Amino acid sequence: MGHKNKPNRGSLVKQVQDSLDEKLQIGRKKKPDKIAGIAQNYIYSWETYHSYLKHCCYFVKWCSKTHGCKTLEECHPYMQEWMKTRKSLSPYTQKLEVSALAKLY
């Protein structure tokens, strides 16, 4: 029974949530982190977290449907292709999606 040797990563959506949860720092002061040059490592607001979660989930669901991906690592090479499919969206939304994927990876 080889399946018992694999770690249980959960669904792609769960993997995204776990990854972003690790970066969530609600209540932490951003200014000292900016000065230290580490602000890009964290998410400081619930609104940003929810936006990033939503757009990252769109991406991984597309990867799963289009390419059969099962892990975040398998989805990584398809970011450029995904962004090409999003050209019809507003520049604001495109930037949000790029930022969300950058935070995820």
GUNU-253744 format. One record per residue (C-alpha): x, y, z; residue in one letter. Coordinates in steps of 0.001 Angstrom, whole numbers, padded with zeros to 6 digits, always signed. Last residue first. Layout:
N
XYZA/...
//
This chain:
105
+005680+031255-004362Y/+002322+032257-002874L/+003371+035883-002438K/+004407+036128-006095A/+001136+034439-007082L/-000888+037037-005161A/+001158+039917-006543S/+000704+038694-010123V/-003026+038260-009501E/-003365+041761-008031L/-001429+043235-010957K/-003793+041527-013418Q/-006790+042753-011430T/-005561+046363-011529Y/-004704+046090-015242P/-008345+045119-015907S/-009019+041607-017161L/-008860+040564-020828S/-005193+039570-020502K/-006044+036833-017954R/-005318+033831-020235T/-001765+035137-020694K/-001425+035276-016903M/-002211+031570-016665W/+000424+030675-019283E/+003023+032653-017346Q/+002046+030939-014073M/+002145+027427-015574Y/+005584+026383-014292P/+004459+026731-010623H/+001439+024421-010784C/+003435+021203-010207E/+005103+022748-007155E/+001705+023742-005769L/+000657+020093-005850T/-001912+017958-007723K/-001661+019343-011250C/-003889+017821-013951G/-002848+020372-016593H/-006061+022197-017499T/-008393+021321-014609K/-005747+021219-011885S/-003939+024267-013205C/-007232+026200-013488W/-008094+025243-009903K/-004609+026349-008868V/-004995+029776-010501F/-008508+030559-009271Y/-007358+029492-005793C/-004461+031952-005999C/-006960+034690-006872H/-009253+033995-003921K/-006436+033493-001401L/-004716+036696-002508Y/-007910+038697-002083S/-008653+037109+001306H/-005127+037746+002591Y/-005099+041328+001304T/-008371+042029+003100E/-007133+040345+006276W/-004113+042623+006383S/-000418+042178+007201Y/+000709+039527+004718I/+004371+038627+005147Y/+007637+037958+003318N/+007570+041194+001299Q/+007999+043145+004552A/+011497+041675+005041I/+013701+044640+004138G/+014599+045526+007746A/+013137+049015+007251I/+010026+047494+005707K/+009773+045021+008609D/+010009+047888+011111P/+007171+049664+009243K/+004860+046642+008979K/+003964+046272+012649K/+002534+042828+013397R/-001153+042758+014284G/-002097+040290+011556I/+001005+038414+010378Q/-000184+035929+007737L/+002732+034347+005854K/+002178+030807+007162E/-001555+031188+006453D/-000683+031916+002798L/+000997+028524+002402S/-001713+026667+004324D/-004461+028285+002241Q/-002700+027474-001017V/-002172+023848+000066Q/-005836+023633+001107K/-006901+024899-002335V/-004609+022342-003976L/-006261+019587-001960S/-004555+018026+001015G/-000824+017508+001440R/-001104+014110+003105N/+002467+012825+003128P/+002944+009809+000877K/+003923+006493+002488N/+000296+005414+002952K/-000249+005507-000797H/+002285+002733-001306G/+000000+000000+000000M/
//
